[in-house]
Structure formats: C-alpha cells, structure tokens
Amino acid sequence: MRNDMNDLIEFIEEQSKKLSRPIKDLDDVRSAMSALSKMREAEIKVDMTIGPVEEAYSLLSRHGCPVIREEMENVDTLQYRWSKVLSLAHKVQNELLEIQPNFRADLLNNITVYRDKVDTFIDDYGTKGPMEMGISPQEASERVSIFQVKFDDMWHKYETYSGGEELFGLSVTEYPELHKVKRELSLLQKLYGLYNDVINTVNGYYDILWHEVDIEAILSELVDFQNKCRKLPKGLKDWQAFLDLKQKIDDFNECCPLLEMMANKAMQQRHWTRMEDLTSYKFDIESETFQLRDIMKAPLLKIQRRNRRYM
C-alpha cells in the first residue's frame, strides 16, 4: 500500500504543478490539456485507490503496528490533496474555454507566418546547406551544425502549431519538405559526427611524444572507428566525407605495423639508419620533443607498399 500511496502522491503533485502554470502560449495550453486528459483518465483509479490505502493504514493503527509519522500524515491528507487538484483542474478547464477563441486566432496567424519561414528555410537548406555540391567535408560538417540549430527551432514550432491545430480541431498542416530535412540531418549527424571524431582523434595522435606512443591503444581505437564506419547507412558510403574518413583510418591503420616495429625496444641505431635510407628522411629520435608527427612526415606508406619484403 505504501507504493500505491507514493505513486498517487507523485501523480497528484505532477498534475498540480502543470495546472498551476500560467497559460501564456500554446505550449502552456498543450501542457494544461495534457494534464486535464490524464486527470480524466486516472480519476476512477484514484478514487478506487484512496479508500483501500486509508483503510489499510487505519487497520495498522488500530492494531498498534508501527507506522512512520510522515506516512500517516500523507494518508490523512490524501483525499484533501486529490480534491484540491480536482478543483484546480475545474478552474483551468474554465479558463481554457474563455481564452480558446483568442488563442485559436493567434494560432492561425502564426501558422501563416510559419509557412513562409519554412519555405525560406527549405530554400536556404537547398542552396546553402550541407548537401550543396562541391563543398568540402569540413565545410559540410560546419553547415550541419548551423542548420541543425535552425532546424531544431523550426521543428519545435512545428510541434507546437500542429499540437495547437489538434487541440482546436483543425486540420493539421503538413510540411513534407521539413520531414525530409529531418531525415537528412539525422543521417548527416551520424556521418559528420563520426567524421569529426576520426579526424580529431587521428590528428591528435600526431601530437603524442614518440616515447609515449601506445600502438596497441591506437589500433584498438582504429578498429572501433572501422566498426562504426561499417554500421553507417549504406546511402552514406558514397559521400566524400565517408570516403575521406575511411581513407584516414585505413592509411593510419596500414602504418601501424611499421610504427609498432619502430617503437620496439629492440630497435637499434642501425635499424634507424636503414629506415632513413629507405625513406630519405632524418629521424631525430634523440630529441626530447620528437613526436609521432615527426615520424609520419616520412613517406612510410609509400615505402611500406613498395618494399614489403624488407619490413
């Protein structure tokens, strides 16, 4: 019974909080209507719960069973709390009936303005958005972030206005192009989110001091990125950003066996001399600031692919 009482109190407090909120805009109207709907749906269940809860605690009290004081106070005020929120619901319902005509007129005006804003947004997305032909993956990634912010605002208004149309019994206005952008941005977020992770992570490898390089950890991260690449939707795998990030992963991954050999403690000066001969590049491994980027400046991939038999 304690759980039933606690659930009931939580429900009453939640609806009371929603119904006590001043009604200033359509979001407030939707919130109030939602609370009223939940109150109607739960009314019979609540009435059937209060009685047994009160009776159970009364029985415990009569038999001298120890009950926490706070629980007894909650039981004693349960009916009062429910009656109070019912009274509040009745008041809010009357308020909604009074303000409905004004909100309905405002809604229709807002929808007219919103249609024009949607058209402008769709035009901008098509001509200046991340899907524009010829832009670099970096530029596309930045545009995804910019247009996601704009879209979120448009989508919030769409939900508010369509919810308002439902509340007032109007036909819900459809925006198929907005739904298309929603789907595209969802895919683009997955692609460019991974693209940025890969680029930032791999570029970060270059700043690691050579004596601190952990090839095993790098390989583990690269394998994780490869798995995420494979899980991307098939339709994204022809995009330049996907091709770039996959190439970035594959190139670094291909270098890892050679890097692992070069980082081996058994690597002697004669081995470094041989590597310098093969790459025509000077490795200043004695420098305290020698980093992985200094290693990667050498044509490792080219040499490895051409001289695999020496590696």
RAJO-V710065 format. One record per backbone hydrogen bond with DSSP energy under -0.5 kcal/mol. CO is the residue of the C=O (numbers start at 1). NH is the residue of the N-H. E is the energy in kcal/mol with one decimal. If there is no record, write none. Layout:
co=CO nh=NH e=E
co=CO nh=NH e=E
This chain:
co=1 nh=5 e=-2.6
co=2 nh=6 e=-2.7
co=3 nh=7 e=-2.7
co=4 nh=8 e=-2.1
co=5 nh=9 e=-2.7
co=6 nh=10 e=-2.4
co=7 nh=11 e=-2.2
co=8 nh=12 e=-2.5
co=9 nh=13 e=-2.6
co=10 nh=14 e=-2.1
co=11 nh=15 e=-2.4
co=12 nh=16 e=-2.3
co=13 nh=17 e=-2.1
co=14 nh=18 e=-1.8
co=15 nh=19 e=-2.6
co=16 nh=20 e=-1.4
co=18 nh=21 e=-0.8
co=22 nh=24 e=-1.0
co=25 nh=29 e=-1.9
co=26 nh=30 e=-2.9
co=27 nh=31 e=-2.3
co=28 nh=32 e=-2.5
co=29 nh=33 e=-2.8
co=30 nh=34 e=-2.5
co=31 nh=35 e=-2.2
co=32 nh=36 e=-2.5
co=33 nh=37 e=-2.3
co=34 nh=38 e=-2.3
co=35 nh=39 e=-2.3
co=36 nh=40 e=-2.3
co=37 nh=41 e=-2.3
co=38 nh=42 e=-2.0
co=39 nh=43 e=-1.2
co=42 nh=46 e=-2.9
co=43 nh=47 e=-2.4
co=44 nh=48 e=-2.0
co=45 nh=49 e=-1.0
co=46 nh=49 e=-0.8
co=46 nh=50 e=-2.5
co=47 nh=51 e=-1.0
co=48 nh=52 e=-0.6
co=49 nh=53 e=-2.0
co=50 nh=54 e=-2.7
co=51 nh=55 e=-2.6
co=52 nh=56 e=-2.6
co=53 nh=57 e=-2.1
co=54 nh=58 e=-2.0
co=55 nh=59 e=-2.2
co=56 nh=60 e=-1.9
co=57 nh=61 e=-2.1
co=58 nh=62 e=-2.4
co=59 nh=63 e=-1.6
co=60 nh=65 e=-2.5
co=61 nh=64 e=-1.3
co=68 nh=72 e=-1.8
co=69 nh=73 e=-2.3
co=70 nh=74 e=-2.0
co=71 nh=75 e=-2.4
co=72 nh=76 e=-2.5
co=73 nh=77 e=-1.4
co=74 nh=78 e=-0.5
co=75 nh=78 e=-1.1
co=75 nh=79 e=-0.5
co=77 nh=81 e=-2.7
co=78 nh=82 e=-2.2
co=79 nh=83 e=-2.5
co=80 nh=84 e=-2.4
co=81 nh=85 e=-2.2
co=82 nh=86 e=-2.0
co=83 nh=87 e=-2.1
co=84 nh=88 e=-2.0
co=85 nh=89 e=-2.2
co=86 nh=90 e=-2.1
co=87 nh=91 e=-1.9
co=88 nh=92 e=-2.5
co=89 nh=93 e=-2.4
co=90 nh=94 e=-1.9
co=91 nh=95 e=-1.9
co=92 nh=96 e=-2.5
co=93 nh=97 e=-1.7
co=94 nh=98 e=-1.5
co=95 nh=99 e=-2.2
co=96 nh=100 e=-1.4
co=99 nh=103 e=-2.3
co=100 nh=104 e=-2.6
co=101 nh=105 e=-2.0
co=102 nh=106 e=-2.5
co=103 nh=107 e=-2.5
co=104 nh=108 e=-2.1
co=105 nh=109 e=-2.0
co=106 nh=110 e=-2.7
co=107 nh=111 e=-2.4
co=108 nh=112 e=-1.6
co=109 nh=113 e=-1.9
co=110 nh=114 e=-2.6
co=111 nh=115 e=-2.3
co=112 nh=116 e=-1.2
co=113 nh=117 e=-1.8
co=114 nh=118 e=-2.6
co=115 nh=119 e=-2.2
co=116 nh=120 e=-2.2
co=117 nh=121 e=-2.6
co=118 nh=122 e=-2.8
co=119 nh=123 e=-2.1
co=120 nh=124 e=-2.6
co=121 nh=125 e=-2.7
co=122 nh=126 e=-2.0
co=123 nh=127 e=-2.0
co=124 nh=128 e=-3.2
co=125 nh=129 e=-0.9
co=129 nh=132 e=-1.5
co=132 nh=135 e=-1.0
co=136 nh=140 e=-2.6
co=137 nh=141 e=-2.5
co=138 nh=142 e=-1.9
co=139 nh=143 e=-2.1
co=140 nh=144 e=-2.2
co=141 nh=145 e=-1.6
co=142 nh=146 e=-2.1
co=143 nh=147 e=-3.1
co=144 nh=148 e=-1.9
co=145 nh=149 e=-1.5
co=146 nh=150 e=-1.7
co=147 nh=151 e=-2.8
co=148 nh=152 e=-2.6
co=149 nh=153 e=-1.5
co=150 nh=154 e=-2.0
co=151 nh=155 e=-3.4
co=152 nh=156 e=-2.1
co=153 nh=157 e=-1.8
co=154 nh=158 e=-2.2
co=155 nh=159 e=-2.5
co=156 nh=160 e=-2.1
co=157 nh=161 e=-3.1
co=158 nh=162 e=-2.9
co=159 nh=163 e=-1.9
co=160 nh=164 e=-2.1
co=161 nh=165 e=-2.5
co=162 nh=166 e=-2.0
co=163 nh=167 e=-2.2
co=164 nh=168 e=-2.2
co=165 nh=170 e=-3.3
co=166 nh=169 e=-1.2
co=175 nh=178 e=-0.6
co=175 nh=179 e=-1.7
co=176 nh=180 e=-1.9
co=177 nh=181 e=-2.2
co=178 nh=182 e=-2.0
co=179 nh=183 e=-2.0
co=180 nh=184 e=-2.4
co=181 nh=185 e=-3.0
co=182 nh=186 e=-1.7
co=183 nh=187 e=-1.8
co=184 nh=188 e=-2.9
co=185 nh=189 e=-2.4
co=186 nh=190 e=-1.3
co=187 nh=191 e=-2.3
co=188 nh=192 e=-3.1
co=189 nh=193 e=-1.7
co=190 nh=194 e=-1.7
co=191 nh=195 e=-2.6
co=192 nh=196 e=-2.5
co=193 nh=197 e=-1.8
co=194 nh=198 e=-2.8
co=195 nh=199 e=-2.7
co=196 nh=200 e=-2.6
co=197 nh=201 e=-2.4
co=198 nh=202 e=-2.9
co=199 nh=203 e=-2.4
co=200 nh=204 e=-1.6
co=201 nh=205 e=-1.2
co=202 nh=206 e=-0.8
co=203 nh=206 e=-0.6
co=204 nh=207 e=-1.2
co=205 nh=208 e=-1.8
co=206 nh=293 e=-2.0
co=208 nh=292 e=-2.7
co=209 nh=212 e=-1.9
co=210 nh=213 e=-1.2
co=213 nh=215 e=-0.6
co=214 nh=218 e=-2.1
co=215 nh=219 e=-2.8
co=216 nh=220 e=-2.0
co=217 nh=221 e=-2.0
co=218 nh=222 e=-2.5
co=219 nh=223 e=-2.4
co=220 nh=224 e=-1.9
co=221 nh=225 e=-2.3
co=222 nh=226 e=-2.4
co=223 nh=227 e=-2.2
co=224 nh=228 e=-2.0
co=225 nh=229 e=-2.3
co=226 nh=230 e=-2.1
co=227 nh=231 e=-1.3
co=228 nh=232 e=-0.6
co=229 nh=232 e=-1.1
co=233 nh=236 e=-1.9
co=234 nh=237 e=-1.5
co=236 nh=239 e=-1.6
co=239 nh=243 e=-2.2
co=240 nh=244 e=-2.9
co=241 nh=245 e=-2.4
co=242 nh=246 e=-2.5
co=243 nh=247 e=-2.1
co=244 nh=248 e=-2.3
co=245 nh=249 e=-2.3
co=246 nh=250 e=-2.9
co=247 nh=251 e=-2.8
co=248 nh=252 e=-1.8
co=249 nh=253 e=-2.7
co=250 nh=254 e=-2.3
co=251 nh=255 e=-1.2
co=252 nh=256 e=-1.1
co=253 nh=257 e=-0.6
co=255 nh=259 e=-2.6
co=256 nh=260 e=-3.1
co=257 nh=261 e=-1.8
co=258 nh=262 e=-2.3
co=259 nh=263 e=-2.0
co=261 nh=264 e=-0.8
co=264 nh=267 e=-2.1
co=268 nh=271 e=-0.7
co=268 nh=272 e=-1.8
co=269 nh=273 e=-2.7
co=270 nh=274 e=-1.9
co=271 nh=275 e=-2.3
co=272 nh=276 e=-2.5
co=273 nh=277 e=-2.1
co=274 nh=278 e=-2.4
co=275 nh=279 e=-2.3
co=276 nh=280 e=-1.8
co=276 nh=281 e=-0.8
co=281 nh=283 e=-0.5
co=282 nh=284 e=-0.7
co=283 nh=285 e=-1.7
co=284 nh=287 e=-1.6
co=287 nh=290 e=-1.2
co=290 nh=210 e=-2.9
co=291 nh=294 e=-0.8
co=291 nh=295 e=-1.0
co=292 nh=296 e=-2.6
co=293 nh=297 e=-0.9
co=295 nh=298 e=-1.5
co=298 nh=300 e=-2.6
co=299 nh=303 e=-2.4
co=300 nh=304 e=-3.1
co=301 nh=305 e=-2.7
co=302 nh=306 e=-1.7
co=303 nh=307 e=-2.7
co=307 nh=310 e=-2.3
co=307 nh=311 e=-0.6
co=308 nh=311 e=-1.1
